[in-house]
C-alpha cells in the first residue's frame, strides 16, 4: 500500500504560488471570483426566464411589437432600433475600456484619462437610455383589456400596407372608447370604516370600451394567443364584442408587476427584474469608473507605477457588457 506525500518546496511549505498565484495579483483574483459568482447568478435568472417563456410560449409578448419606441420620434414604430443603439454604445464603451487598460500598461496617463472618460460617458448614456425605456414600457402605448382569466385583449383594425396587403394595426383604447360619467360612492362612517385611503379609478370602464366597439365596426379584438403563423389571433367582429362583454374585467395601460398590456405579466416581471439588476451593475460600474478616473487625474496610479486598478475595473466592465449580450439576446432577439 502506497502513501501519497505532498511535495514541499525548499522552505518546507506545500504552497508555492507565492503572492501571485497563476501570475495574478490578489485584487485580480478576487475580481475573477466575483465575476464567476455573479455570472452564475445571472445564469440562474436567465434560465428561469427561459423556462417561463417556454411554458407560456403561445402567449409570450413579441419583442418587435413591444420595443418600438425611439426618443423624439413619437408615433413612429421602429422595432429594436433604440435597443440596438443602446447595445452599440455599451459595446463601444468596452472598446474604450480596452484602450484605457492598454494605455495604462504603457504608463500613458493622458490616454488613460481620455479613454476612461469615454467609457464613463458610454455607461451614462446606457443607464439613461434604460431608464427611458423603463418609463416608456410602464406608461404603455395602446392599452388593453384584461379578462377574468388574466389574459390580455388588444384592439386594432385591418389597413392596406404599401404592398397592397391587409395588415392588422393596433388602435389605442383612448382613440375609440366612449367615456361615460363615473361616480365613486363616497365613504360614510355610518357604513363602517372599511378603508382609509382610496386608490385611483381606472381610466376607462369595460362598458366604455363596449360602447366604443359598437360605435366603430372596423375595430377588432386580438388575443395574446399565437396562431400557427406565430401571429396573435384576431377575432371576428361578433367574437370581439362577446369577448369584451362576457370576459372583460378591467382596462390596463402599460406594464408593471401586476399587469402587462403586451401579454403575459411574467414577461414584465422578468423584464423589470433582470434588466434592472443589470442596470444596477452598469450604474455601479459608472460610479467606480468615475472614482478611478479622478485617481488617474490626481496621478495616484502614476506614483504607484501601476495602473492595475484600471485593469481590475476593466474586467468588471467587460463582464457587464458580456451579460448584456445575453440579456439582449433573450429579451429582444429570440
N, C-alpha and C positions, 0 to 999 in steps of 0.2 A: 504494500500500500504506500503510495507516494503522497507527499505533502507539498503543496504549492506555497512558496515563500515569497512575500512581496519583495521586489527588487528595491534596494536602497541606493541612494547616491553616496557621494564621498562623505557627506555630513551625517549619514545615518538616518535621513528622512525619506519617507515614501513619496512625498510630493516634490516634484521637480519643475513645476510650472513657473515658479518664481512669482514676481509681481504682475506679470502679463501673460496669463495662460492663453494659448492659441494666438500669441502676439497681439493681444487686445488688452487695453487698459481696463481697470476695474469699472470706470464710468461707462465705457462702451459695452462691456459685458452686461452690466445692469440694464442698459438701454435695450439690448437684444433680448434679455429675459422679459422685459416689459412688453416689447413688441410681440413676442411669441404668445404670451398670455392674452394680450389684447386681441391678437388675431384669432385665437380660439373663441373669445367672447363674440366677436363679430361673426365668426363662422356659425356659432350656435344660433344667433339671431337670424341670419340669412337662411339657415336650414329650416328654422321654424316658419319663416315666410314662405319658403318653397313648398313645405308640406301643406300649409294652409291654402296656398294658391292651387295646388294640385287637387285638394279636396273640394274646393269651390270653383273649379276651372270654368264651369259653364256660366258663372255669374260674376267672374272677376272683371273689374273695370279695364277698359282698353286704354293703354297709356297715350296713344295718339289722339284720343278724344279728351283726355284729362289735362295734359300738359301742352296746351296750345297757345299760351299767352306769352307776349313779349312786351316789356316796358315801353310806354309811349306809342304803342301800336294797338290801341284799344279797338276791339271789334274785328280784328283780323285773326284768323285761325292759322297759326304757323306751328304745326306739331313738332315738338322736340327741338326747335331752333334754339331757344334760350337755354335749355338744359345742355345742349351741345356746346354752347358758348361758355357756360359755367365750367364744364369739363375741360375745355380747351384752356381756360385761364388757370385752372388748378394744375394741369399737366405742365404748362409753361412755367408756373411757379416752381415746380420741381426741377425744371431745367436750370432756372436761375440759381436754385439752391446748389445744384451740382457745380455750377461755375463758382459760387461763393466758396464751397469747400475746396475746390481745386486752387483758387486764389490763395486760400489760407495755407495750403501745403507749400506754396511758393512765397509765403510771407508778404503778400501784396495787400496791404491794409486798405488802400483806396478801392480796389476792385471788390474786396470782401464787403466793404461798406455799401457799395453801389448795388451789387447783386443781391445782398441780403435785403436791402431796401425794396428792390423789385419783387422779391419773394413775399415780403410783408404786404405790399400793395395788392398782389395777386390773391393772397389769403383774405384780405379785407373785402375785395370785390366778390369773392366766392361766398363769404359769410353773408354779406349784404344781399346778394342775389338769392341765396337760400331763404333768408328772412322774407324777401319779397314774394318768393314762390309759395311759402307757407301762408302768407296773408292772402294771396290770390286763391289758393286751394281752400282756405277756410271760408272765404267770402262766397265762392261759387260763382257761376255764370248764368245758369238757366233755371235752377230749381227743379224739384221733382216731387212726387207724391210717394210717401211710404205706405205700404199696405199693412193690413193687420198681421200678416205673416212676416213682416220685416223686409219684404222685397221693395225694390225701387222701380217706379214707373216714370219714364221720361216722356217728353212731348216734342212733336216735330211735324213736318209736312214734307211731301214729296215735291221737289223742284227739278227743273231741267238744267243739267250742267252744260259745260262748254261742248261736250261731245254729243249732246242731244239725248242723253240718258237720264232716266228718272233717279234722283238721289235724295235720300232722306236727310233733311236738315233740321237740327234742333231748334226749338222755339222756346223762349223763356216764358215761365209761368206768368210773369208780370205783364207780358205783352198781349195776353188774351184773356186773363182772368177778369171776371166781373165782380168787383168788390161790393159786398153788402155791409150795412152798418153792423158793427159788433159792440155789444154792451157787456161789460163784465158785471156780474152780480156783486153788489157791494157787501162786504162782510159786516155783520152786525153781532155785537157781543151777546145779544139775547139768544143767538143760534149756537153759541158755544165758540170758544177760541180754538179753531182748528188749525189756523196758521197765522203767522205774524207778517212774514214777507211774501209778496206775490210775485211770481215770475212774469215775464213779459208774454203777451199774447202772440200766437204765431201770426206771420204777416198776412196769410190768407187762410180761409176755411175751405174744407172739401166742397161745400155747397157753392162756393165762389168759383172753384175750378170746374165743377159740373156745369154751372151756368155759362162759363166761358167756352167750354167744349161744345155745348149745344148751340151757341151763337156763332161758332166757327167750324163749319162742317169739313174744312180741309185739314184740320189738326187731328193727328192720330197719337196713340199711346205706344211707346216702345218699352218692352220689358228689359230686365237686366240679363235674361237668359239668352245665351248664344245659340244660333241655329247651326246647321251643318256647314254653312259657308263661313262660320266663325264671325257672324254678324248678329247684333242684337235683334230679337224678334219684334217685328212691328205688327200690332193688332189691327184688325179691321175696324171700321167706324163703330159698328154695333158692339164689338168686343171692347173697344176703348171706353165707351160710355159705361158699359157694365162693370168693367174693372174698377173704374173710379167710384161709381155709385155703391157697389157692393163691398169692395175691399179697401177703398181709400181710408187711411187713418189720419194722416196729417201731411201738411206741406213742409218740405225741408229745403233749405238753401245752403249750399256749401257743404263742408265736411268738418267733422270734429270727432271726438272719441265716442260719440253716441250714434250719430247718423252720418250718412255719406250719400250725397245726391248722385254720385257717379256709379254707385253699385254697392258691393259688399262692404259693410262697416269695417271688416277686418283689414281691408286694404288701407283705409285711413289710419287705423291703429298702428299697423306696421310702418306706414309711411312716416308718421309723426315720430315714432319711437326710434327707428333705425336712422333716418336722415337727421333727426335731432341729436342722436348720440354721436353720429359722425360730425355734425356741425359743431358740437361741443369740443370735439377733438381738434377741429380746424381752428376754432376760436382760441383754444388753449395754446396751439402751436403759434398763432399770431402773437399772442401775449409773450410767449417765451422768446420768439424771434425778435420782438421789439427790445426785450431786456438784453439779449445777446448783441443786438445791433448797437445799443448805447455803449455796451462794454467795448465793442470794436472801435467805436469813435473815440472813446476815452483812452484807448491804447492798452487796455488790460491784457489782452492776449499777445500783443506785441512785446510787452515786458516779460510775459511768461515764455516767450519764444515758441509758442504753440497755439494753434487755432483748433485744438481738438474739440473744444466746446461747440464750435460751429459744426464740426463733423457729427457730433452726437445729436444735436438738434436736427441736423440734416437727415439722419436715419429716421427720426420720428416723423419728419415732414414727408419723406418718401413713403413711409408706411401709410400715412393718412391718404396720400394720393392713390396708392395701390388699393386701399379699401374702397375708395370712391369708385374705382373702375368696376369693382364687383357690385356695389350698390347701384351704380348706373345701369349695369347690365341686367340685374334682377328686376329693378323697378321700371325702367324705361324702355329697354330693348327687347327683352324676352316676352 
